[in-house]
Amino acid sequence: MTNWHPEIPEGKGPLYIRLADRIADDIATGALSAGAKLPPQRDLAYDLGVTVGTIGRAYAVIRQQGLVSGEVGRGTFVLGSTNAAPLQEYGRPDIGLDVQPVANTRQGAGESPSWVREATAAPMDTAFAGTRISVPAPGAIRFDSTSAPEIGQAEIIGRLTSDITRDHPHEISSYTRDVPDSWRRAGRKWLARSGWEPAEGSIVPTTGAQAAIMAIIAATTAPGDQIAFEELTYSSISRGCALMGRRPVEVARDDEGPLPEDLERVCAQKHPKVLFVMPTMHNPTLGLMGEARRRDIAAIARQNNLWIIEDEVYGSLRETSLPPLAALAPDRTFHVGSLSKSVTAGVRGGWVSSPMSHAQRVYMAHKMLTGGISFLLSELSARLILSGAADTFRERILVEIAGRHALVTQHLGSYELEAAPDAPFLWLKVPEPWLSGTFKAAAASANVLVDDEDEFKTGRSGKVYHRVRIGITNPLTREETAEGLQIVRNLMEDSGACYDSFE
């Protein structure tokens, strides 16, 4: 531990900015040498007569400049001098700036600007981009994603792709102008569940589920219309609605999904045009909507002329006997599925079973929003399903998820969480005194990326859950998954000691 104790320079700027300036100067002059450990925040706050929050914000700023690194449980260490960018005061702390200091260093002479450089830092405008770092460090353990795990898909995908390029050279070289019957048959087979099978004529192939959902919203609403979301949900859709000029409104929920009485209230007061739900495996809580609740939601939709978007992307991993909403209200429901969680995410295969009245509108909206579907990817998605490879992959992926779920039980089973052997993520409650945002920042500084609860809130909410979502399928191996879970456990046990808070 160094004996260094600075004085905060006189001036009119915020205390933490002036302190950060002094620390940067001392590093540049050698008063603080590379490898030196800075005093703990509480100690330095006491010595200087300021709040711990002031010290935490100053330490955060110098991490932003790449001058120090914070190691949870060990402290903050000097990395050495650098040509730091001028210090600036931000209106709010940027919890991810310490994750990738290289992205915040000054641009080299003659180096072209790149959006990728900015994308490697946490977003400044979370209302637009969400709370995730757009382009994380290559070495980060990605618990902020739930794509299908790698279980050997490449060999079969490679063979099928070779067959397609041989069989359809003209279609690959041109734009896709029609929808082959095989694509609709594949979508019908993939979306079928619990004795329900959509009509083949209702199937619209899409470039993944999110593009499908945005096309549905474009086809059924106009700018200014309101879209109803549960207060916790996959918020990329609600942010996308806002980007399109639609207005998200919140519906209270419980473990089964939207509360019928609150949905009726929202319909009476706000008159939303669409309700977005994830009934079979809710993201992020893992909730399952029972049949009675499904029937209540379908009845309210009919009474209020409300469209339903039934997102079953995660539902494809869960076997149930529950009827889908599309079976209960086929004239009201757009049933959406994809390959991303249960087969392979990179192929971007997705489908909508649409009410027949709107299938053509959804197809055209998707084309206008995305430029149209890719023949190669759509044909590959169809062949994966019709050949039986998709079902084989799904079975193997469920085995892999169950294996990783066992690791969750091993490392985090003593904590309060929602998890399941068929779920690619868990909903973990962080202990006192952690807040979900500071826990996310601490994990990021340890090179583990998780999602805090704000990532799943439709809008500003007074509810606090003190939870983070941890996706377990994106790491390449179970060993990497176990490593990340151990880091999370260490943070849970540490309870924030020595963590550079932004309070």
N, C-alpha and C positions, 0 to 999 in steps of 0.2 A: 504494500500500500504506500503510495507516495505521500509526502508531507506537504504537498502543494495545497495552498488555500488562497484562492483569488479574492480580489476586491471587485465589486461590481462598479464599473466606470460610471461617472456622473453623466447625465444626459436626460433627454426628454422621451426617448423610446421606451418600450416595455422592458421591465427588468430582465425577463428571460432572454430577450434579444441582446441586451447589453452584456449579460453574462456569457451568452454563446459567443459573442465577439471576443471577449477576453480569453475564453478557453481556446478559441481558434488562434488568437495571437500567441498565446503561450505554447501551443503546439508548433506553430511556425518558427518561433524563436528558439525552441529547444528546451524551454522551461518545463515542458511536459514531453518526455521522450517516448518514442515508439515502444509499446508494451506496458507503459505505465497504467496503473489502475486508478480510475477516478474515485473520489470518495463516494460512499453510498449517499443516495439522495437525502435521506433523513439527517445524516450527519452534517452534510454540507448546508442543508437548510437551517439547521440549528446554529452552525457557526456564522452564517451570513445574516441570520435573523429574517429569513423569508419563508414562504410556504414551500412544502414539498412539491406542490404542483409547479411552482416557478422553476425549480431545479429540473423537474421532469421535462418540462417544455424546452428548457435550454439544452438538455442532453439530446432531446429528439432532434433539435435543429442541427447540432453538430453531427449526429448520425446521418442526417439528410445530406450533409456535405461529404460524407465518406471519411470523416476524421476519426471516428471511434466506432467500435462495435459493441452491442449489448448482448451479453450472454446470460440467459435466465439462470438464476441461482449462483452465478459467479461474479457478475458486476459489469462495469463498462470500462473498456480498455482502449488506449490510444493506438490508432493504426499508423500514424505518422503524418507528416505535413503533406499538403496537396494544394493545388491551385483552386481553392474553393470558390464557388459562385457566391456573389454577394448575398448576405443573409436578408431574408424577407419575412415579414410578419404575415401569416395566413390567418384568415378569419376563424378557422377551426383547425384542430390538429389533424394531420394526415397520418393515420395509424400505420400506413404501409411504407412510409418513406425509408425506414431502416431496412427493409427487406432487400432492396437492390440498389445500394448506393451508386453502383456504376451507371445506372440510368439517369442519375441526377448530376453527374460530373459535367464539367464544361465541355462543350463540343470542340473537338480538335480542329486545328487549322485546316481549311479546305474540305472538311468533312460535310457531306450533304445532310441536311436535316431529314429526319425520318419519323413517321408516326409511331414506328415500333419502339423508338427510344422513349417516347412519352408513355407508351402503353405498358412499359415494364415497371412503371410506378403506379401506386394506388390512385384511382381516379379522383380528380379534384371535384368533379360534379357528380356526386353519387346519385342524385335524382335522375340523371340521364343514363349513367353507365352501371349503376349498382355499386356494390362495395368490393367487388373482386378486382384484382390486378389483371389487366387484359392479357398480358404476355408474361407469365411468371418465369422465374429463373429455371433453366433446364434441370438443375439439380434438386429443385424443391419437391417435397413429398406432397402430391396433389390430393389432399382430402377434400378439396372444394369442387370435385367433379365426380360424376357417377356413370361415366361411360362403361359399356360392357368390358369386362376384363379380357385380356389377351389369353385365349385358350387354344391357339393353333388355327385360327380362321384363315390365315394368309394362304395356305396351300390350296384350299378349295376355292377361295375367292380368285386366286391367280389362275386356276384352271378354267373356271367359269368365264373369267374376263377374256382369256385367250379364245375360248369358244365363241364368245359374242363378237369379238373383232373379226373372226373368220366368217361367221354367219351373216353379219350385218355391216359390212364396210361402208355402204352408202349412208345408212342411218346414223352412224357415228360421225361421219364427215359433214352432216347437214343438221339443220334444226329439227327438233322433234315436233311434228305437226299433227300427230294423232295419238290415240291411246289404244295399244293392242289389247285384245281380249285377255291375253295371258296376264297382263298387269292387273286387270280388275279381278281376275280369278285369284291371283295371289293375295291381293288386298282383302278379298272376301274371306279367304281361308285364314289369314293372319288375325283379322279382327274378330272372328267368330269366338264365342265363349258362352259357357253355361247354357247350352242348348239353343242359343240365339245365333243366327247367321244373317248377315246383312244381304240385301238384294244386290246382285252383281251390278246392276245399272246405277246403284247409288254410290259406287266406289270412285273416288277421285285420288289418283296417285299424286304425291307431293314430295318436295325436297325436304324431308324430315317433318317432325311434328310441329315445331314452332312456326315454320312457314305455313303449315296447314292452318294452324290456329289463327294466325294473323290474316290469312286469306278469308277465313270464315267471318272474322270480325269486319273486314272490309266489305264482304258481300252482304252482311245483314244489318249494318249500321251506317250512320253518316257522322261527319265531324260534329261534335257537340253532344252526341248520344252518350248515355252512361252505361258502363259495363260493371256488373256485380262480381266481386271476388270475396272469398273468405278472407278474414283479417290476417291469416297466415296462409301463404300459398307460394307457388312458383312465380315470383314477382317480375321476372323478365317479361311476362305477358302483360301485366298491368303497366309496366313502364313502356312497353311497346304501344299499348293503347294510347297512353298519354302522348307519345311521339306522333301518333296518327291523328291526334285531335279529339280522341274519345276521352271520357272522364271516368276513371275508376271510382267505384263506391264500395265501401266495406260492408260485409255481412258478418255478424257474430257467429262463432262456431263452437262446437264441442268436439269430443273425440270421434264422432261419426261424420262431422262435416257441418254445413250451414244449418243454423237453427231455423226451423220452419217459421216460427213466429217472427223472428227478426227478418227473414227473407220477405215475408208478407208485409212487414212494416216498410222495408226498403222499397218494395214494389209500389206500395201506396203513396210513399212520399217522394221517391226519386224517379220512378218509372224507368228502370233500366231496360235495355233491349236484350241483353245477353247475360247469362250466368255461367261462369267458368268454375268447374269442379274437377277434382281428382278422386273419384269415389272408392277405388279399390286399393290404392296405396297412396295415401296423401303425402305430399312433399311439403314440409319436412317432418311431419309428426308420425308417419306410418299409419295413420288412422284408416279404418275400414268402415264404409257406410253400410249400415244394415238395410234389409229389404224394406222395412217399414219407412225408414227415412227416405229411401229412394222413391217410394210411392208418394210420400208427402211432397217431395221436391217436384216430381212430375206433375202432380195435381196443381201445385202453385204456379208452375210454368204455364199450364193450360189456362188457368184462370186469369193470368196477367199477360198473356201473349208474349211470353218470355222464351227466347231461344236458350238452349242448353249446349254448352261445349263440354263433352265428357272426355277428359284427357286420361287415356289408359296406357300411356307410355310405360309407366312403372307397373301398371296392372297386368301387363303381359308376363310378369314374373310370378304372379300370385294366382294359384288355383282356388276358385271359389264356386259355389253353386248359385251365387246371387245373380239375379237378372241384371244386365246392364240397363242404364237409363234409356238407351236407344231401343230396348225391347219394350219398355214401359211407356215411352212417349216418342215413337218413331217419327211423328210429324213435327217434333219440337227439338230433336236432339241431333247434334253433330258428334259422332263417335270417332275419336282420333287415336291412332296407334302408329308405332314406328319400330325400327330395329335397334335403336340406339342403346337401350339398356339391356336387352336380352339376346342380341345377336352380334351386332357390330355398329359402332357409331359413325365410322368414317365413310360408310356407303351412303348415308343420309336417306335411307328408305323410309317413306311415310305414306299413310293413306287416311282418307276421311270417308266414313260412311255418312252421306248427307241425306237429309230429307230430299225426296226426288224433285221437289219444287225448286231447290236451290243448288243442286249438284253442278249444273252448268255455270251458275254464277260463281261458285267457289272455284271451279276450274279456271275461269277467266280472271278472277281476282288474283289467284295464285300466279298465273302467267304474267299479269301486269306488275305484281310486286316483285317477282323473282327473275323475270325474263324467260320463264318456262322451265320445264323439267329436263334433266339430262337423260338422253336415251341410254347411255352406257350404265349410269347408276340405277335407273329405273328397271332396265332389263336385268341387271345383276341382282337387284332386290327381288324381282319376281322369280328368277331362277333359284335363288337361295331358298325361297319358300316352297316352290312347286317341286323341287328336287328332294325336299325333306331335310336339306342341310341346316336350314334355320331352326327347325325343331331339335335337331341334334345339338347344335350350338347352344340353344337355350337350356337343354338338359345339362350340358357340361358347365355352363355358366352358373346354373343354380347350385351345382355341386361346389364350384369354386366360391360362390357367395357363402354357402354354408360353412366352408372351411375358414373363410375369413371372419365369419360371425363367431366361430369358436375362439379366434384370437381376441375379438372384442370382449367376449366373456372372460377370457383369461386376464386381460390387461385392465379392463374397465368395469368388470362385473360387479364390483362393490359400490359403484356409484349409481346415482339415479339416472336412468336412461330409457329410451324407447328403442328397441332393436328387434330384429326377427331374422331367422335363417334364410328367408327369401328376399330380404331387403338389402339393397346396395348402399344404404346409409343408416346412420343412427342419429338420434336426437338426444343430446347429452346435456344434463344440467350441470353447470359449473358451480363449485362450492364457494362459500364466503371466503374472502371478500371479492372474488372475481366478478366482473361484469362481462357480458359476452363480447363486447368490443375490445376491452383490454386483454381478454384471454386470446382473442383472435390475433391481436398485435403481438402478444408474447409468443404464440405459436409460430407466427410468421418470422419473428427474429430468430427462432430456432429452426427455420427452413421447413416448416410444416404449415401448409395452407388449409385453413378450415373456414367455414361460413358462420358468421354470427347471426343472431336472430333478425337483425335489421335487413339482411339480404332477402328475407321472406315476408316482410311486412308490406301490405298493399299501400300503406301511406303512413302518415304520422299517427302514432298510437300511444295511448297512455298505459297500455299493457306491457309489462316487462316479464319475460320468461326466464331470463338468466340461462339461456341455452345456446348451444352451437350445434350445427349439423356437420357430421363427419362422414364423408363418402369413402367407402372402403374398396371400391372396385377399380379405381383408376391406377393405383400403383401397379407396377409391372409384375411384381411377385408378392407372395405371402410374406417373405422375409422383409421386404420394404414396408409392407403394411404393418407388420409387427414392430418394426423400428419406429414408425410414425406413432403408433398407438402407445409405445413406451414413452416417447417424448410427451405426448398428451398426458399420460398418467403422471409423469414427473411434474408437469406444470400443475396438475390438479393437487398433488401432494404439497407442492411448494407454496400454494395459496398466495402467490403474488410477492413473496419475499424477494427483495432486490430487483424487482421488475421496474423499469423506467416508466412510471405512470405518466399519463397526459392530463391528470386532474388539475 
